[in-house]
């Protein structure tokens, strides 16, 4: 075996190892992982889910997130135990471009409201979610939690 052939074989093996690692980071989960929607019509397993939660004042939000068809999907519930108004907001950055906040749910008074949101996703996207007092802006909010931290699992 020549040095050139052996170098090519080593390079190919390294490329396969890198590709396998990238698949793991992309949200591919082992068959034993929990699933967002169980099994699809084609019989394949749906993406693994990742729990998230955030709170502020008398409100809290919790749910799951997963990747599906090139989108980050959030499914959750905003719950308030007090009398004030609260809302759930996300903020994303594509590369170094930070986008404005987007509101996904609001509640005034005690109770709960379910919400689902999705966002186009690639590996250069980062995002956070926060619960804020009021329903019109993000001036009084709890700590932001990452909703794009990977790997899933």
Secondary structure in CASP SS format (residue, H / E / C, confidence):
PFRMAT SS
TARGET T0000
AUTHOR 0000-0000-0000
METHOD secondary structure of the structure
MODEL  1
X C 1.00
X C 1.00
X H 1.00
X H 1.00
X H 1.00
X H 1.00
X H 1.00
X H 1.00
X H 1.00
X H 1.00
X H 1.00
X H 1.00
X H 1.00
X H 1.00
X H 1.00
X H 1.00
X H 1.00
X H 1.00
X H 1.00
X H 1.00
X H 1.00
X H 1.00
X H 1.00
X H 1.00
X H 1.00
X C 1.00
X C 1.00
X C 1.00
X C 1.00
X C 1.00
X C 1.00
X C 1.00
X C 1.00
X C 1.00
X E 1.00
X C 1.00
X C 1.00
X C 1.00
X E 1.00
X C 1.00
X C 1.00
X C 1.00
X C 1.00
X C 1.00
X E 1.00
X C 1.00
X C 1.00
X E 1.00
X C 1.00
X E 1.00
X E 1.00
X E 1.00
X E 1.00
X E 1.00
X E 1.00
X E 1.00
X C 1.00
X C 1.00
X E 1.00
X E 1.00
X E 1.00
X E 1.00
X E 1.00
X E 1.00
X E 1.00
X E 1.00
X E 1.00
X E 1.00
X C 1.00
X C 1.00
X E 1.00
X E 1.00
X E 1.00
X E 1.00
X E 1.00
X E 1.00
X E 1.00
X E 1.00
X E 1.00
X E 1.00
X C 1.00
X C 1.00
X C 1.00
X C 1.00
X E 1.00
X E 1.00
X E 1.00
X E 1.00
X E 1.00
X E 1.00
X E 1.00
X E 1.00
X E 1.00
X E 1.00
X C 1.00
X C 1.00
X E 1.00
X E 1.00
X C 1.00
X C 1.00
X C 1.00
X E 1.00
X E 1.00
X E 1.00
X E 1.00
X E 1.00
X E 1.00
X E 1.00
X C 1.00
X C 1.00
X E 1.00
X E 1.00
X E 1.00
X E 1.00
X E 1.00
X E 1.00
X E 1.00
X E 1.00
X E 1.00
X E 1.00
X C 1.00
X C 1.00
X C 1.00
X C 1.00
X E 1.00
X E 1.00
X E 1.00
X E 1.00
X E 1.00
X E 1.00
X E 1.00
X E 1.00
X E 1.00
X C 1.00
X C 1.00
X C 1.00
X C 1.00
X C 1.00
X C 1.00
X C 1.00
X E 1.00
X C 1.00
X C 1.00
X C 1.00
X E 1.00
X E 1.00
X C 1.00
X C 1.00
X C 1.00
X C 1.00
X C 1.00
X C 1.00
X C 1.00
END
